[in-house]
Amino acid sequence: MVASVDSAGTGDLPVTGRFSVPRPGPLPWVAMYHSVGDCSDDPYRITVTPERLGLQLAWLRRRGLRGVSVAELLAAHSRGEGRDLVGLTFDDGYADFVTDALPLLRRWGCRATLFALPGRLGGDNAWDPLGPRKPLLTADGIRRAAAEGMEIGSHGLTHVDLTKADDLTLKTELVESRALLEELTGVRVDGFCYPYGTIDARAVDAVREAGYAYACAIDPGPLTGPHALPRVHVGQNDTSWRLYLKHRLHRLRRRPVEGL
């Protein structure tokens, strides 16, 4: 579970690693999803129905926008391109990503970044004290998502709040999760997503030192940067009109950050 906070910002985005330093422009718009399925019991507002997701993806395409992975979005941004692209992210690696989200992404010609938990393969969202148990992807499910062209990123090993982790746990969650996902998929893992959306300078530094090219947060405040990218929560109540407002206003939600 991650707190549902809408945010975005403006400014340059110097992403290291596989992405070159971008030209001046607005911070890319990145949407945050979690589970796709039945949302009748959804205390954390992390679920959208397949019907709602389909309508949201259709809205993007009607407006000349296309959903892509964060890696693709940042690569385009670094070339001074990509104003017609929206980053799509799905946190936690729920099994319904393969059964319910993938067919819709394929139908609407979109890609996404799936942030998975390789330490909980085939498990469930045990970190959520409320709401139903939701199954997580198995190794085969993650491989299938990667084979369908989705970017696989790390959400840590087991969904630990990195700001409360000791040094050994922090390093293990970052380094081992990346290694396991790379072993599973045979593809380099460049992206990380902070569990619960909680960050501090120590966690951001550790993610950078672990070799990730970028990391997604929710509302990182003054830590906004390539390893603390803000995202916009998208939920079941986000109709076309609400999406329109979020997309239009996201550049105004945060002042430019020096050095970005």
Disulfide bonds with the S-S distance in Angstrom:
none
